[in-house]
Amino acid sequence: MPYTVRIKASALKVLAKLPRTDRLRIKVRMDALSADPRPSGATKLSGPEGLYRIRAGDYRIVYAVQDKALLVLVVRIGHRREVYR
């Protein structure tokens, strides 16, 4: 059963400001999360939130997985040097 991918409004704002090539690369990675929310290359971040991150070029997609609701919530999208601040 596929997961639903939802994106927070703040992450959508960041995504809209990115160059087209980066935006398309990130969208492809986010769409793939619906089939496999924990793909190879996904890293669980330390902390109580239970967040994961995947790479999309120089950008990172930070997201949470809710298995009971079959939901992937994209919390943050950002450049690799800024996304963890």
Buried (B, 14 or more C-beta within 10 A) or exposed (E): EEBEBEBBEEBEEBBEEBEEEBBEBBEEBBEEBEEEBBEEEBEEBEEEEEBBBBBBEEBBBBBBBBEEEEBBBBBBBBEEEEBEE
